[in-house]
Amino acid sequence: MTTLYQNRASTVAGSTNNSFFANLISSVAAWNNQRVTRKSLSRLTDRELDDIGLVRGDISRM
């Protein structure tokens, strides 16, 4: 009985831990995607930004 309880407790703690790291990795990936997008948009000219319906001030809000 003790072994079953210990295994169950470690599984629950492990899945919580995995969820934390999965959320952390997901957050870092989302931040990096936003960073790459902002960098790409900042390289466009004002005319190119206007063609896609943006102004330079919109880049920082993305």
Secondary structure as UniProt FT lines:
FT   HELIX           2..42
FT   HELIX           46..51
FT   TURN            52..53
FT   HELIX           56..59
FT   TURN            60..61
//
